[in-house]
């Protein structure tokens, strides 16, 4: 069964582009991970449906809130590296997601 990853940014637009790049990369790499994107205000509504929450680098300031919400829900979390996010590197994001899913929290 596919692992579900939620990407969040401020309004959901840039994470939408990032998720699209990651979806293309999963097809190319043959990886079973689903990427979705939402705005940071929607995190709470989706925590029970995901395996991993990845936060845009410019939202680092909210990682403490994300951490406590994710720990309560039993969801792994991490911050998308600026290099991956800034270049919309879909394959890089797939690698970040795989590392987080296998290794735990960042």
N, C-alpha and C positions, 0 to 999 in steps of 0.2 A: 504494500500500500504506500502511496506517495506521501512523503513528508510535506507538511504545509508550512510555508514561510510567509510571514507578513512583513512587508517593508513599510515604514512610516517616515513621513517628512512633515513639514508644516501643514500644507494644504492637500497633499496627496498627488500633486502634479509631477514633480520631479521623481518621486518614488514610482509613479506610474510608468515613466520612461525606463527607469531602472528595472522594474519588474518585467517589462516587455523584452528588454535586452537579455535578462536572465532566462526568460521562457525560451527565447531563441537558442540560447546556449545549452539549455537542458536537452533540447531536441538533438542538437548537434553532438552533444557529449553522451547522449543516451542515459541521462540521469533522471531518477524518479523523484523529483522535487517540484512542488507547485508553488509559484510565486504570485502573491497578490499585493496590492498597494492600497493604503488608506491614509487618511490624515491622522495626525497624532491624537486628535480629539476622539477618534473612533476606536482606540486601542482596547478599551474595556469591553466593548461589544464583541470583540473577536478573539479574546484570549482563550476561550474554551474550545475554539475550533482549530488552533494552530499548534505546531511543534516548536516553532522558533520565531522570535520577534527580532527583526533587525532595524535599528534606528539610524536615520541619516546623521552624518557627522555633525551637522550644525545643531542637532538636538541633544548633544552630549550632556548639556546642563540638566536634562530631565532623567538621566540614567538611574538615579537613586529611586525615583518614583516607579520607573519601568521595572527595575530590579525587584522591588517589593511586590508589585502586582504580578510579575512573572513567577516569582517564587511561590506566591499563594496559589497560582493556577497550575504550577508544575510545568511551566513553559521555559525553554532556554531562551537566552537573549544575547545580543551583541550590538556593537556599533559598526556600521559599514565604514571601512577605511576611506579617507578622503580621496586617495588616488583612484580607487575603484569607483566611487560615487561620482567624482568629478569628470571621469572619462566615460561614464556609462558602460563600464566593462562588465558585460554579462557573464563571461566565463570567470572573471575574477570574483564576481558575486557568488556564483555557484560554488566556487572553492571556499569562500568565507562561510557560506551556509553549511557546507559539508563539514568543515572544521568545527564549527559551533555545535552542530548536531552530534558529532562524534565525541568531541572533547569537552563539552560543557560550556560554562559561562566564560566570557572574555573578561 
